[in-house]
């Protein structure tokens, strides 16, 4: 099972990525790649056809985080390969798939082409600061999806969530690791309060994996809570 608090298992039909914003600076996936990939660089983005069918072999309903070691909508992945992954998620309807990207424009374009909203696929974007909240808003708002969520991790500054009322779920967390950048717990309280006012599920993932989560922030909700 996954060590990522908001999911159960990871599925990586794509591995490797490239950095696009400040939140990528201390990428945990890159650290893992440096430890285990030997001579292969993390910027070597690869599609693994042999991993496509993995969710089909698991009958137990499971929550999968798709591409914890990459970005499904990375520009180096051919669109047809992304469609093939979507088709697997469609077939494996017993599972919930959580897709997180920093490339909402390509996500929107491919989902417009695919033109089918899969009820068991949740689509999210990462936001670390106000600039990325603004930059990634428009394409994400217009994306066709049954469930939309935001990962506010690593939180690098306070964010105003105005205009994000359309989302269903927000995950919040600070950076961890030896090079972690400092966060302010009040950023998370403001985010929690905004989510509660707008009846949006809130999941507090971590402060920095060293500090304990304060009792008032220890909230771990999911969208569609009653159906999980």
C-alpha positions as CSV (number, residue, x, y, z in Angstrom):
1,X,0.0,0.0,0.0
2,X,1.1,3.6,-0.6
3,X,2.7,5.8,2.0
4,X,0.9,8.8,0.5
5,X,-1.8,9.5,3.0
6,X,-4.7,10.4,0.6
7,X,-4.5,7.3,-1.6
8,X,-4.2,3.5,-1.3
9,X,-1.9,2.4,-4.1
10,X,0.2,4.0,-6.9
11,X,0.2,3.1,-10.5
12,X,3.1,4.4,-12.7
13,X,2.6,3.7,-16.4
14,X,4.7,6.8,-17.0
15,X,7.9,7.6,-15.1
16,X,10.2,10.6,-15.2
17,X,9.4,14.3,-15.3
18,X,10.7,17.8,-15.8
19,X,10.4,20.8,-13.5
20,X,7.9,23.6,-14.4
21,X,7.5,25.7,-11.2
22,X,8.8,26.5,-7.7
23,X,7.0,23.6,-6.2
24,X,9.1,21.2,-8.2
25,X,12.4,22.4,-6.7
26,X,12.8,19.6,-4.1
27,X,10.7,16.9,-6.0
28,X,10.4,13.7,-3.9
29,X,10.1,11.6,-7.0
30,X,13.4,12.9,-8.3
31,X,15.0,11.9,-5.0
32,X,13.6,8.4,-5.4
33,X,14.8,8.2,-9.0
34,X,18.3,9.2,-8.0
35,X,18.4,6.5,-5.4
36,X,17.1,3.6,-7.5
37,X,17.4,4.4,-11.3
38,X,21.1,4.0,-11.6
39,X,22.3,5.8,-14.8
40,X,18.8,6.8,-15.9
41,X,18.1,10.6,-15.3
42,X,14.7,11.7,-13.9
43,X,14.2,14.0,-16.9
44,X,14.1,10.8,-19.1
45,X,10.3,10.5,-19.4
46,X,9.1,7.1,-20.4
47,X,5.8,5.3,-21.1
48,X,5.7,1.7,-19.8
49,X,3.2,-0.3,-21.9
50,X,3.9,-3.4,-19.8
51,X,2.4,-1.6,-16.7
52,X,-0.9,-0.6,-18.4
53,X,-3.0,-3.6,-17.3
54,X,-1.9,-3.5,-13.6
55,X,-5.2,-2.1,-12.2
56,X,-7.2,-4.7,-14.2
57,X,-5.7,-7.5,-12.3
58,X,-6.8,-6.1,-8.9
59,X,-10.5,-6.9,-8.2
60,X,-10.7,-5.2,-4.8
61,X,-11.9,-1.6,-5.2
62,X,-8.9,0.6,-4.6
63,X,-8.0,4.2,-4.8
64,X,-5.0,4.7,-7.2
65,X,-2.8,7.7,-7.5
66,X,-1.8,7.7,-11.2
67,X,1.9,8.5,-11.9
68,X,3.3,9.3,-8.5
69,X,6.6,9.3,-10.4
70,X,5.6,11.5,-13.3
71,X,2.8,13.7,-14.8
72,X,0.2,12.0,-16.9
73,X,0.0,15.0,-19.2
74,X,3.7,15.6,-19.6
75,X,4.5,17.0,-23.1
76,X,6.9,14.2,-23.9
77,X,4.1,11.5,-23.7
78,X,2.3,10.9,-27.0
79,X,-1.4,11.7,-26.8
80,X,-2.4,8.2,-27.9
81,X,-0.5,6.7,-24.9
82,X,-2.5,9.0,-22.6
83,X,-5.7,7.8,-24.2
84,X,-4.6,4.2,-23.7
85,X,-4.2,5.0,-20.0
86,X,-7.7,6.6,-19.9
87,X,-9.1,3.5,-21.5
88,X,-7.7,1.3,-18.8
89,X,-9.2,3.5,-16.1
90,X,-12.5,3.3,-17.9
91,X,-12.4,-0.5,-17.9
92,X,-11.2,-0.8,-14.3
93,X,-14.4,0.9,-13.1
94,X,-14.2,-0.8,-9.7
95,X,-11.3,1.6,-8.8
96,X,-11.0,5.3,-8.2
97,X,-8.1,6.9,-10.0
98,X,-6.6,10.2,-8.8
99,X,-4.7,12.1,-11.5
100,X,-2.6,15.1,-10.4
101,X,-0.9,17.5,-12.9
102,X,1.0,20.7,-13.2
103,X,0.0,20.9,-16.9
104,X,-3.7,21.7,-16.9
105,X,-3.7,23.1,-20.4
106,X,-2.7,19.8,-21.9
107,X,-5.0,18.0,-19.6
108,X,-7.9,20.1,-20.8
109,X,-6.9,19.6,-24.5
110,X,-6.7,15.8,-24.2
111,X,-9.9,15.4,-22.2
112,X,-11.7,17.6,-24.7
113,X,-10.5,15.2,-27.4
114,X,-11.4,12.1,-25.4
115,X,-14.8,13.7,-24.7
116,X,-16.0,11.2,-22.1
117,X,-16.2,12.1,-18.4
118,X,-15.2,9.0,-16.4
119,X,-17.0,9.0,-13.0
120,X,-14.2,7.0,-11.3
121,X,-11.4,9.4,-12.3
122,X,-10.6,12.4,-10.2
123,X,-8.5,15.2,-11.8
124,X,-6.4,17.6,-9.8
125,X,-3.8,20.3,-10.2
126,X,-0.9,21.2,-7.9
127,X,-0.6,24.7,-6.5
128,X,2.2,26.0,-4.4
129,X,1.8,29.8,-4.5
130,X,-0.5,32.5,-5.7
131,X,1.1,32.8,-9.1
132,X,0.4,29.1,-9.9
133,X,-3.1,29.4,-8.5
134,X,-3.8,32.2,-11.0
135,X,-1.9,30.6,-13.9
136,X,-3.5,27.2,-13.6
137,X,-7.1,28.3,-12.8
138,X,-8.6,28.9,-16.2
139,X,-7.8,25.7,-17.9
140,X,-8.7,23.7,-14.8
141,X,-12.0,25.4,-14.4
142,X,-12.9,24.5,-18.0
143,X,-11.8,20.9,-17.8
144,X,-14.4,18.2,-18.0
145,X,-14.3,16.1,-14.9
146,X,-16.6,14.3,-12.4
147,X,-14.4,15.3,-9.5
148,X,-11.9,18.2,-9.4
149,X,-9.3,18.6,-6.7
150,X,-6.3,20.8,-5.8
151,X,-3.1,19.7,-4.1
152,X,-1.8,22.7,-2.1
153,X,1.6,21.0,-1.5
154,X,4.3,22.1,-1.0
155,X,2.6,25.2,0.4
156,X,5.1,28.0,-0.2
157,X,2.9,31.0,0.6
158,X,-0.6,32.0,1.6
159,X,-3.0,31.5,-1.3
160,X,-6.3,33.2,-1.9
161,X,-8.8,30.6,-3.1
162,X,-11.2,33.1,-4.7
163,X,-12.6,31.6,-8.0
164,X,-11.8,28.0,-6.9
165,X,-15.3,27.3,-5.5
166,X,-15.9,24.8,-8.3
167,X,-13.5,22.2,-6.9
168,X,-14.6,19.2,-4.8
169,X,-11.6,18.6,-2.7
170,X,-8.4,20.3,-1.4
171,X,-5.3,18.5,-0.1
172,X,-3.0,20.7,2.0
173,X,0.6,20.0,3.1
174,X,4.0,21.5,3.7
175,X,7.3,20.4,2.3
176,X,9.2,17.6,3.9
177,X,12.8,16.4,3.7
178,X,16.2,17.8,4.5
179,X,15.8,20.8,2.1
180,X,12.2,21.6,3.1
181,X,11.1,25.2,2.8
182,X,9.3,26.7,5.8
183,X,5.5,27.0,5.8
184,X,3.1,28.8,8.1
185,X,0.4,26.8,9.8
186,X,-2.0,29.7,9.5
187,X,-2.0,29.2,5.7
188,X,-3.6,25.8,6.3
189,X,-6.1,27.2,8.7
190,X,-7.2,29.8,6.2
191,X,-7.5,27.1,3.5
192,X,-9.5,24.9,5.9
193,X,-11.9,27.7,6.7
194,X,-12.4,28.6,3.1
195,X,-13.1,24.9,2.3
196,X,-15.6,24.6,5.1
197,X,-17.4,27.8,4.1
198,X,-17.7,26.5,0.6
199,X,-18.6,22.9,1.6
200,X,-15.5,21.5,-0.1
201,X,-13.8,18.4,1.3
202,X,-10.5,19.2,3.1
203,X,-7.6,16.8,3.7
204,X,-4.7,17.9,5.9
205,X,-1.8,15.7,4.7
206,X,1.2,17.0,6.8
207,X,2.9,20.1,8.2
208,X,6.4,18.9,7.3
209,X,6.4,15.2,8.4
210,X,8.2,16.3,11.6
211,X,5.7,18.6,13.4
212,X,2.5,16.9,14.4
213,X,-0.7,18.2,12.8
214,X,-2.5,20.4,15.3
215,X,-5.8,18.8,16.5
216,X,-7.9,21.5,14.9
217,X,-6.3,20.8,11.5
218,X,-6.5,17.0,11.7
219,X,-9.2,16.8,9.1
220,X,-9.1,14.1,6.4
221,X,-12.2,14.3,4.3
222,X,-12.8,13.0,0.8
223,X,-15.2,14.1,-1.9
224,X,-18.2,11.8,-2.2
225,X,-17.4,10.8,1.4
226,X,-20.6,8.8,1.8
227,X,-19.9,6.7,-1.3
228,X,-16.4,5.6,-0.5
